[in-house]
Amino acid sequence: MSSQALNYVISLLARREYSEFEIRCKMQEKHFSEQEIDEVLAYCQQKNWQNDQRFTENYLIFRAQRGYGFSRIKQELQQLKGINSVVIQQALNEAEVNWSELAFNLLRKKFPGFATISDLKIKQKIWHYMLSHGFRPEDFSDYIGNGIEE
């Protein structure tokens, strides 16, 4: 195993958690061989310095606290971080995030007085906003009504 490759990965992991996919991409950009990448990742995973399950749990909580719903976070984890659905589902089961409460807090922050809004266009705007942030309708529809069909 290349000490240069190991030092590079350790310097990455010292700053924050990374998914295996992210580390692979970064190492490929630095032109490390596939063998070096595989060896270093296996070593780091054996030492539990890199762990996709732990990364996913932390990422899920971090993004939820930033006002994003599960659908958006799941998409980011799959497409940008290279995490598979099984790991994501395990992290979701262990995270115990109350998506409805998060949606309510986001609505209060972004749309003060949302509960008394009767204008259909504004309700549609709120629905669009919540859906684009990854919340499912069941997470927030009770708070604003189903604005589109009223």
N, C-alpha and C positions, 0 to 999 in steps of 0.2 A: 504494500500500500504506500502510496506517495505521501510523504510528510507535508509537501506543499498543498496537496489536495485536502488532506485532513485539517491542516491549519486554516485553509480557506473556509471550510465548512464550520469549523469551530468558531471562527470569527463572525460568521453569519449568525449562528445559533446563540452566540453570546449577547447579541442585540435584541433578538426576538425569536419567537417560534416560526418555523417555516414548514410547509408541507413537503413531502418527498418530491412531489412534482416541481415545486418552486426551486428546490435545491438542485435537482437535475437540470432544469433550464439554466440556472445561473452558472452551474459548472460547465455546461455545454458552451455557453457564451465565452467562458474562459479557456475553451479548447482542451479540457481534460478528456482523456479517453473514456470510453464506456466502461472499461474494466476498472479504472480508477474510481469512477463515479459509483459503480456498483459496490466496490470494496469499502469505500468510505461510508456510503449510506448504510451498508450492512453493519459496519462497526459502530456507527453512531446510533443505530436503532438497537443494537445489542446492549449498548451502554445506557439506553433510554434517553439519549440526548435529543433524538428526533423521534417523534411519535405522532402519526397522523391522527389518532384518536384524540390525544390531548390537544393538538393543534385545532382540530375541528370543534371541540367543546369550547375552547377559549375564543375562537373566532365567532362562533354562534352567539355567545353571550356578549362579546364586544359589539357586534353589529346590531344585536337586539337593543342594547343600551343606547345605540345611536339612532334608533327610531326606524329600524327596518324589520319587516315581517319575515316569516319563515320561508315563504316562496322565493323571495329575493335572495336571502342568505343561502338557501339551497342552490340556487342557480349560480351564485358567485363561487361557492365551494366546488361545485362540479366543473364549471367552465374555466375559472381563473386559477383555482388552487389544485385541481386534479384529484379531488376527493371522491371516492365512489359512494353510491347511494346507501350501501349497508352501513358504512362508517358514519355517514350523516344521520341516518335513522337512529343508530345507537347513541350518538351525541344528543340528539333531540330527546330521546327517552330519558337520558340522565340529567339533562339541563334543567328540567322543571321550570320552563319559562311560561309565564301566563301571557299568551299572545293577546288575549282580549284586554287585559289590563294595560299592556304596552300600547295597544291601539287607542284605548281611551285616553291615556296620557298624551299621546301624540296629537290626537284630535283637540284636546284642551289647549295644548301649546300652540299648534299651528292655526286652529280655527276657534278662537274664543267665542263662546256663545253658540257653538255648533248645534246644540240641542234644540234651540228655538228657531233655527233657520227653516223657513218655509219655501223660499225661492228654489224652484226646480233646477235652474242653471247652477246655482251655488252648490246644491246637493250633488249634482253631477260632477262638479269640479272636485268636491271632497271625495266622492267615490273614486274618481280617477286618481287622485293623489294617493289615497290609501292603497289602491290596487297596484299602482306603480312602485310603491314602497314595499310591496311583497306581502301585504296583509290579505288574508282570505276574507270574503264577504262575511262569513260567520264570526270573524273576529271583531267586526265593527258595525255591522248593519243594525243591530239593536240600538245603537247609540244615535244614529242619524236617520233611521228609517231606510227603506229601500228606495231612496230619492229618485231613481230612474223611472220607476213604474208608477209613482204617485200622480 
